[in-house]
Amino acid sequence: MTERMIDVGGYRLRAVEQGQGPLVLMIHGFPGLAWSWRHQMDPVAGAGYRAVAIDSLGYGGSDRPAGPAAYTAERMQDYLLALLDHYEADRAIVVGQDFGAQYAWNLAVRAPDRVAALVATIPYDYDLAGRAMLGSEPRLPAGSPPRPEASSPDRPPSERFAAMAREHFVHFHYFQQVGSAERELADQAPDFLARLFHALSAKGDLWSWKTASTVGSGYLDVLPPAPPLPWPWLSEAEFDRFVADYRDADPMRRFMGGLNSYRTADDNWRSGEGWADHDVETTTLFLYGAQDPSFGFFPDWEERMRKRVPGLRGITAVPNAGHFVQQEQPQAFNRALLDFLAEVGR
């Protein structure tokens, strides 16, 4: 594998690449890095593709601007298109996990001529700025109080997150205020990453936060302690690599990419209105962890996605995998991914 820094228009992204052939671009979420795709690089390259995994803006070896404006959906799309241009790829097969899935879906809808095929682990339009595939028209009368929903065409996300937080702690709301999470997590990176990786895995207990009040709680107060490493899917050395790549000379910027991705929800929701009625025609595989706890935020996702994603070729649930499906069950994930790549061809 080789690494390079790529100028994507004022900022640099770190990319890891292996192999030659049509471009397969892999985009992580939070917490994640290019390292999140370590199990996919060799198999994808071996199948005759150019496998590229990036540290998204604000993560790892990529630049980490402080301002949320650099992380909006529109800016992220610009960076990804610049990345494709760097590789002289007219089109790419795009694989996205968590926030990476949000960027991948957006690219397929807003620049469909650049996406040859799509693999996503989170449903279309259920990201923090999404409308749950319900379209652009609000359902509630004007002036109605916001409902505690993660994705909706009604009311901006931050208002809905606040409604959720009135019932119990939720990180969507906690991360909106600049500074609080930075201060809490700056010197707690190993503990925070271990707790969050485990809570979001198939064996985790992410929803334990529903017993915690928003008042006086930080994220580490509500995430259960993680069991000692190694775990079946994560060795101590692999975990140490995550911790090392999240380091920054300014500890307040360690998790800048993830935190600012939450803080752009309102801007993304507004800019996404014009795309909210667009279906996804791109050839798509939905490949997810059967025990992903985040799916508690995605009501009726399968029925809606079968209607709104005409390009959907299949839905594959990977057993014994949570949010980090490509890491927790790499063999099953890779088998489905490589079968899809062989199906869509070159």
HUKAZI-V844795 format. One record per helix or strand of 2 or more residues. SS is the DSSP state (H for helix, E for strand). FROM is the first residue (numbers start at 1). TO is the last residue. If there is no record, write none. Layout:
ss | from | to
SS | FROM | TO
SS | FROM | TO
This chain:
ss | from | to
E | 2 | 7
E | 12 | 18
E | 22 | 27
H | 34 | 46
E | 49 | 55
H | 68 | 71
H | 73 | 86
E | 92 | 96
H | 99 | 110
H | 112 | 114
E | 115 | 120
H | 157 | 165
H | 171 | 174
H | 180 | 185
H | 189 | 199
H | 206 | 211
H | 219 | 222
H | 236 | 245
H | 251 | 253
H | 256 | 263
H | 265 | 271
H | 273 | 275
E | 284 | 289
H | 293 | 297
H | 301 | 308
E | 312 | 318
H | 325 | 328
H | 330 | 344
